[in-house]
Amino acid sequence: MGHLTLVRHGQASVQGATYDALSPLGHVQSRQLGEHWADQGLAFDTVFIGPRRRHAQTAACVADAYRARGLPWPEPLQLPALDEHDGLAVLKHAAGIHEPGDGLLSGDTTRDAAIKHLFGQYREIMTSWAAGNYRADGIEPWSAFRVRAQRAVDQLRQTPGQSIAFTSGGLIAAVVGSVLDLDDRRVIELSATIYNTGVTELRHRPDDVGLVTFNGIAHLRDAASITRV
């Protein structure tokens, strides 16, 4: 039997030139995860990372905690299928934000205002997109994203032993949705609950895969470290 751990990246930079980089708190969350596991002596045979900078940075923080304690950490393998969906682009278009790149707000806009503006209607906008009511060039359709998430978990299930994958909340929700046979609405609802550096575990055999834990945050040491955005 194999064991797969899925980790959502640490908090990204909502207030910054690019979203796709960990915030200072995101680095703290990721280090706390690495230290928690290293203190337990938890070992992994294979490490996968998604293609985004925030995925790699989260994995690097965990790796640093292991190496600081003299523990081995496998060289990570990038898996493009672990990429997040294009929901951020959909939210930006819905909010009338058309600047190039993935930055979300100008420097004079507060983080709280950005979250309220962009994510206040998250479920409504995402559900409409999943129903096929939003299409734009360069944006992967929701249906294609769910197929890709299934492909990702199928690929990861081929890896024996203890493996770990650093990715994003939407991808984790879609993988869990695939395992539990959830519809689009429930996957979207699930994605809104996943914490930064939340830990989800699956066990798998060649002919079966099951959910063990979902969205664990035992490694986060105080309430200020617990975030979803």
NORFEN-V89322 format. One record per helix or strand of 2 or more residues. SS is the DSSP state (2 for helix, 1 for strand). FROM is the first residue (numbers start at 1). TO is the last residue. If there is no record, write none. Layout:
# NORFEN-V89322
<<SS & FROM & TO> <SS & FROM & TO>>
This chain:
# NORFEN-V89322
<<1 & 2 & 8> <2 & 24 & 40> <1 & 46 & 49> <2 & 53 & 68> <1 & 77 & 78> <2 & 80 & 82> <2 & 87 & 94> <2 & 111 & 119> <2 & 122 & 130> <2 & 142 & 156> <1 & 162 & 167> <2 & 169 & 180> <2 & 184 & 191> <1 & 199 & 205> <1 & 208 & 216> <2 & 223 & 225>>
